[in-house]
């Protein structure tokens, strides 16, 4: 990543109020970019406000489904790069109420790209944030997922994101030739993730004594977790190279993970032992082993083979270091927002 490249670039981040959006904005501001963020709902407990990132960028209140608003933002602020992160990300909510997830995740992506197409504005790069869950269920011997794997998802959240992927591929094709790359990353963790329905924030909050952890699986499910700093750097690297070499990069899909499977039980043990909570851990493991799971894929694993071949990039933060950094952040955050 070329740090000088981002100076004075006009960047639009949809979903800037989210975990990844806030961290991405923070990084871009430090690189002297001009950051504009679209948010539908203000959450003053988010990283964006907790670390006063909002005071260093332009916040625009609006809905990703408002195509005319997107046009105005792109034209009035002379946006050159877009990171589309706005999404309904809670898998459980999507299962119960799929309509909102399809509206935000699928129609929101269509609205954004239609606005760009109609505005006739030359955008240097658009990154569409997808997910490993679009691949659906594959046996362990077929993992890690490869970018050319068939999308076999069935759950509402997963399908809503897969639909968005296909829409992005259509707009990046020779039909419209919009410079788009799609990113499918594994589970992201780190400072600033305040969605406590996610595993790691929920475990950390519980291990610090602010809640009681309720296992949602029997602990044997295997996942891959990648640290937020590595994710942000990957986004910037892909975006920068998409601008520099559109013919090669347009329409490319990049998976990104650590290629390191860990069970939910193992992650639980690491976090509780890091906070010296052995007794609580024993009780959780007993409850976990009795827990029944619904609507979850057994194994999900990403590697970094393609992004490494293209740019020589791979994750730099091991899980133990990442968890240590993340716990330190939550200790400060939870003192303010108990």
SVG drawing of the C-alpha trace seen along z (x, -y; Angstrom):
<svg xmlns="http://www.w3.org/2000/svg" viewBox="-39 -20 44 54">
<polyline fill="none" stroke="black" stroke-width="0.4" points="0.0,0.0 1.3,-3.4 0.5,-5.8 1.1,-8.9 -1.5,-7.6 -4.4,-8.4 -3.5,-12.0 -6.4,-14.4 -8.5,-11.6 -12.2,-12.0 -13.5,-8.7 -17.1,-7.6 -17.7,-4.9 -21.2,-3.5 -21.9,-2.1 -19.1,-4.3 -20.9,-3.9 -20.1,-0.2 -17.2,1.8 -15.2,2.0 -16.4,-1.4 -15.1,-3.2 -11.7,-1.5 -11.4,-2.2 -12.3,-5.8 -9.8,-6.2 -7.0,-4.7 -7.9,-6.9 -8.0,-10.1 -4.5,-9.2 -3.4,-8.9 -4.8,-12.5 -7.7,-11.4 -11.0,-13.3 -13.6,-10.9 -17.3,-11.1 -19.6,-8.7 -23.1,-7.6 -25.1,-6.4 -28.8,-5.6 -28.9,-5.4 -26.6,-7.3 -25.1,-5.1 -23.2,-7.3 -21.7,-4.3 -20.0,-3.2 -16.3,-3.5 -17.0,-6.4 -18.2,-8.5 -16.3,-6.9 -13.0,-7.8 -14.3,-11.1 -13.6,-10.0 -16.9,-11.7 -15.3,-15.1 -12.6,-14.5 -14.9,-13.5 -18.2,-14.6 -21.1,-12.5 -24.2,-12.3 -27.4,-11.0 -29.4,-9.0 -30.4,-5.6 -28.3,-3.5 -31.6,-2.8 -31.9,-6.5 -30.4,-6.5 -30.8,-10.2 -29.0,-11.0 -26.1,-8.7 -25.9,-10.6 -25.7,-14.0 -23.0,-12.8 -20.8,-11.4 -21.1,-14.5 -21.1,-17.3 -18.2,-15.9 -16.3,-14.7 -15.9,-11.2 -13.1,-9.2 -13.2,-6.0 -16.1,-4.1 -16.0,-1.4 -19.5,0.1 -19.8,1.6 -23.4,0.7 -25.2,3.9 -27.5,5.7 -24.9,8.1 -26.7,10.0 -27.3,13.5 -30.0,14.3 -32.0,11.2 -31.8,12.0 -33.2,15.5 -36.2,14.1 -36.8,11.0 -35.2,11.6 -37.0,8.7 -34.8,6.0 -31.7,7.9 -32.5,8.2 -33.5,4.6 -30.3,3.3 -27.8,5.9 -29.2,6.6 -31.2,3.6 -28.8,1.3 -26.0,2.5 -28.1,2.2 -29.1,-1.3 -25.5,-2.4 -24.2,-1.0 -27.2,-2.2 -26.6,-5.7 -23.0,-5.6 -24.0,-4.3 -26.6,-7.0 -24.4,-9.8 -21.9,-9.1 -19.2,-10.0 -15.8,-8.4 -15.0,-6.6 -11.5,-5.3 -12.5,-2.2 -15.4,-0.7 -14.9,2.1 -18.0,4.2 -17.7,5.9 -19.1,9.4 -18.6,12.3 -17.3,15.9 -20.9,17.0 -21.9,16.6 -20.2,19.9 -22.5,21.9 -21.7,25.3 -18.7,27.2 -17.0,30.3 -13.9,29.8 -11.7,31.4 -12.8,28.7 -11.7,25.9 -10.5,23.2 -13.0,21.6 -11.7,20.6 -12.9,17.5 -14.2,19.7 -16.3,21.9 -20.0,22.1 -22.1,20.0 -24.3,22.6 -25.8,20.5 -29.3,20.9 -29.7,18.8 -31.2,15.3 -28.2,13.2 -25.8,15.3 -28.2,15.2 -28.7,11.4 -24.9,10.9 -24.6,13.4 -27.2,11.5 -25.2,8.3 -22.1,10.0 -23.9,10.9 -25.2,7.4 -21.6,6.0 -20.3,8.5 -22.9,7.3 -21.9,3.6 -18.2,4.5 -18.7,6.5 -18.1,5.1 -21.7,4.0 -21.0,1.0 -17.3,1.3 -17.5,-0.2 -14.2,0.4 -15.4,2.8 -13.7,5.5 -15.6,7.8 -14.1,8.9 -15.1,12.0 -13.4,12.0 -13.6,14.4 -14.9,13.4 -13.4,10.0 -12.6,9.1 -10.8,6.4 -11.3,3.0 -14.5,1.2 -16.8,4.2 -19.8,3.5 -22.2,6.0 -22.4,8.1 -24.3,10.9 -20.9,11.6 -18.9,14.3 -15.7,12.5 -17.3,9.3 -19.8,11.4 -17.1,13.6 -14.9,10.6 -17.8,8.7 -18.7,11.8 -15.1,12.6 -14.8,9.0 -17.9,9.5 -20.4,7.3 -22.7,10.1 -23.3,13.8 -22.2,15.7 -24.9,18.0 -23.5,20.6 -25.2,20.8 -23.3,23.9 -21.7,27.0 -18.3,25.4 -17.1,27.7 -17.9,25.4 -14.7,24.3 -14.1,20.7 -11.4,18.5 -10.9,15.0 -8.9,12.2 -7.8,9.0 -9.3,5.7 -6.0,3.9 -5.2,6.6 -8.6,6.2 -8.4,2.4 -4.9,2.7 -6.3,5.3 -9.2,3.0 -6.8,0.1 -4.4,2.3 -7.1,3.7 -8.7,0.3 -5.4,-1.4 -4.5,1.3 -7.9,1.3 -7.4,-2.4 -3.9,-1.8 -4.7,1.2 -8.5,1.3 -8.2,3.6 -6.6,6.4 -8.5,5.7 -12.0,4.8 -14.4,7.6 -11.9,9.5 -13.0,11.3 -10.6,11.6 -11.0,14.0 -9.1,13.1 -8.5,14.9 -5.8,16.5 -6.2,20.1 -6.3,21.1 -9.3,23.0 -10.2,22.6 -13.2,24.1 -15.6,21.9 -14.6,23.8 -10.9,23.0 -11.6,19.3 -13.7,19.3 -10.9,20.8 -8.3,18.3 -10.4,15.3 -11.5,16.4 -8.0,17.7 -6.6,14.3 -8.7,12.7 -8.0,15.4 -11.6,16.6 -11.0,20.4 -14.0,21.1 -16.4,19.2 -14.8,21.0 -15.6,24.5 -19.2,23.6 -19.5,22.2 -17.9,25.3 -20.4,27.5 -23.3,25.4 -21.7,25.3 -21.4,29.1 -25.1,29.4 -26.1,26.7 -27.8,27.5 -27.2,25.4 -29.5,24.3 -28.8,22.5 -25.0,22.6 -22.4,23.9 -20.0,26.4 -16.8,25.2 -15.8,21.9 -12.2,21.2 -10.6,18.6 -7.0,18.4 -5.1,15.4 -3.6,17.2 -5.0,15.0 -4.4,11.6 -0.9,12.8 -0.2,13.8 -1.5,10.4 0.1,8.1 2.4,10.2 0.0,9.5 -1.0,11.7 -2.4,11.3 0.3,10.0 -1.5,10.3 -1.7,13.7 -4.8,14.5 -3.1,14.2 -1.8,10.7 -5.1,9.6 -7.1,10.8 -4.8,9.1 -5.2,5.8 -8.9,6.3 -9.4,7.1 -7.4,4.0 -9.7,1.8 -12.9,3.3 -11.6,2.8 -11.6,-1.0 -14.8,-1.0 -16.9,1.0 -16.0,-1.2 -17.7,-4.0 -20.6,-2.0 -21.5,0.7"/>
</svg>
